[in-house]
Amino acid sequence: MAEERIAALLASSFEALAREQAAAWRDCCRVLAPATVALTVDEEELHVHFTERGAQVVTGPTSQAIARVVTGRAAILDVLDDRLSLEEAVLSDRVRAVGALDDLARCHEALLAYVHAGVRTRGLPELLGRFRRDAEARRGPAHAPVR
C-alpha cells in the first residue's frame, strides 16, 4: 500500500471544506490570516499559508511560520478517537507546539473551527478513512512519543 502524503490529504480536506462549508472555511482561515503554520507529521514536513480566502498547503520546511507543530499519525488518531485529549497529547510530548502564546491560541481556535466544519462535510469521512488506514499500516510501537 502506498503511503498517503499528509500534505495531499490536508489539501483535499481544505478543498472539501471550501466546497461544502464555504462560510465556515473562510472563518477558519481568517483566524490565522495572513500567516503560515509549519507542520511535521512523522517525517513529513509541510506548511500552510493562510489568507482571508483560503489556505495553501506547501511541502517542505519554512522559516516564516508563526507556529510549528510536530506530531505523528498515531497521536492524531488518538486525539480524534478520544483516547487522548489535545491537552494530554501536548503535555506528554505526543504533540509539540512552538510559537508565541497568542499565535498558538489562534492555531487552536482555527483547529476547532476546522473540526466543527469538518464534521458537517461529506467528503471528510473518506479522507479520514484513508488517513486511518495509512496510520494503522505504518504504526510501530503503540503510542510512541514524537522524536
C-alpha positions as CSV (number, residue, x, y, z in Angstrom):
1,M,0.0,0.0,0.0
2,A,1.4,3.4,-1.0
3,E,1.8,5.8,1.9
4,E,-0.7,8.7,1.9
5,R,1.0,12.1,2.0
6,I,-0.2,14.3,4.8
7,A,0.1,17.4,2.5
8,A,-2.2,15.8,-0.1
9,L,-4.8,14.7,2.5
10,L,-4.8,18.1,4.2
11,A,-5.1,19.9,0.8
12,S,-8.0,17.7,-0.1
13,S,-9.7,18.3,3.2
14,F,-9.3,22.1,2.6
15,E,-10.9,21.7,-0.8
16,A,-13.8,19.8,0.6
17,L,-14.4,22.4,3.3
18,A,-14.2,25.2,0.8
19,R,-16.7,23.5,-1.4
20,E,-19.2,22.2,1.2
21,Q,-18.8,24.6,4.1
22,A,-17.6,27.8,2.4
23,A,-18.5,30.3,5.1
24,A,-17.2,28.2,7.9
25,W,-14.0,27.6,6.0
26,R,-13.4,31.3,5.4
27,D,-14.0,31.9,9.1
28,C,-11.4,29.2,9.9
29,C,-8.8,30.8,7.5
30,R,-9.5,34.4,8.8
31,V,-8.4,33.3,12.3
32,L,-4.9,32.7,11.0
33,A,-4.6,35.1,8.0
34,P,-2.2,36.3,6.9
35,A,0.2,33.7,8.4
36,T,2.0,30.5,7.8
37,V,1.9,27.5,10.2
38,A,4.6,24.7,9.9
39,L,3.6,21.1,10.5
40,T,5.6,18.0,10.8
41,V,3.8,14.7,10.9
42,D,6.1,11.8,11.4
43,E,8.9,12.6,9.0
44,E,6.8,14.7,6.5
45,E,7.4,18.5,6.7
46,L,4.9,20.9,5.3
47,H,3.5,24.3,5.9
48,V,0.2,26.0,5.4
49,H,-0.2,29.6,4.3
50,F,-3.5,31.1,5.3
51,T,-5.2,34.1,3.6
52,E,-8.6,35.7,4.2
53,R,-10.0,33.5,1.4
54,G,-8.3,30.1,1.9
55,A,-5.1,28.2,2.6
56,Q,-2.4,26.7,0.5
57,V,-0.5,23.6,1.6
58,V,3.2,23.5,0.6
59,T,5.5,20.6,1.1
60,G,8.8,21.2,2.8
61,P,10.0,23.4,5.6
62,T,9.7,27.1,6.0
63,S,11.4,29.7,8.2
64,Q,8.4,32.1,8.0
65,A,5.9,30.2,10.3
66,I,4.2,31.9,13.3
67,A,3.9,28.4,14.9
68,R,5.4,25.0,14.5
69,V,3.5,21.8,15.3
70,V,5.3,18.4,15.4
71,T,3.3,15.2,15.9
72,G,2.7,11.7,14.5
73,R,-0.2,10.0,12.8
74,A,-0.8,7.8,15.9
75,A,-1.1,10.8,18.1
76,I,-3.6,12.5,15.7
77,L,-5.7,9.3,15.7
78,D,-5.6,9.0,19.5
79,V,-6.9,12.6,19.8
80,L,-9.6,12.1,17.1
81,D,-10.7,8.8,18.7
82,D,-10.8,10.4,22.1
83,R,-8.2,8.1,23.6
84,L,-6.2,11.2,24.4
85,S,-7.2,14.9,24.8
86,L,-5.3,17.5,22.9
87,E,-4.0,18.8,26.3
88,E,-2.8,15.4,27.3
89,A,-1.1,15.0,23.9
90,V,0.8,18.3,24.4
91,L,1.7,17.6,28.0
92,S,3.1,14.1,27.0
93,D,5.0,15.5,24.1
94,R,3.0,13.5,21.5
95,V,2.1,16.9,20.1
96,R,4.7,19.7,20.3
97,A,3.6,23.2,19.5
98,V,6.0,26.1,19.5
99,G,5.2,29.8,19.0
100,A,4.0,32.9,20.7
101,L,1.1,32.3,23.1
102,D,-1.3,34.5,21.0
103,D,-0.3,32.6,17.8
104,L,-0.8,29.2,19.4
105,A,-4.2,30.4,20.7
106,R,-5.1,31.4,17.1
107,C,-4.0,28.0,15.9
108,H,-6.2,26.3,18.5
109,E,-9.1,28.4,17.5
110,A,-8.6,27.6,13.8
111,L,-8.2,23.9,14.6
112,L,-11.6,23.9,16.5
113,A,-13.2,25.7,13.5
114,Y,-11.7,23.2,11.1
115,V,-13.1,20.3,13.1
116,H,-16.5,21.8,13.6
117,A,-16.8,22.5,9.8
118,G,-15.3,19.1,9.0
119,V,-17.9,17.1,10.8
120,R,-20.5,18.7,8.5
121,T,-18.5,18.0,5.4
122,R,-19.5,14.9,3.4
123,G,-16.0,14.5,1.8
124,L,-14.1,14.2,5.0
125,P,-15.0,10.7,6.3
126,E,-13.4,9.2,3.2
127,L,-10.2,11.2,3.7
128,L,-10.2,10.3,7.4
129,G,-10.6,6.6,6.4
130,R,-7.5,6.9,4.1
131,F,-5.6,8.6,6.8
132,R,-6.6,6.0,9.4
133,R,-5.7,3.0,7.1
134,D,-2.3,4.6,6.4
135,A,-1.6,5.4,10.1
136,E,-2.6,1.9,11.1
137,A,-0.5,0.3,8.4
138,R,2.6,2.2,9.4
139,R,2.1,2.2,13.2
140,G,5.2,0.9,15.0
141,P,5.1,0.6,18.8
142,A,1.8,1.9,20.0
143,H,1.7,5.4,21.3
144,A,5.4,6.1,20.7
145,P,6.4,9.7,21.6
146,V,7.4,12.1,18.9
147,R,11.1,12.1,18.2
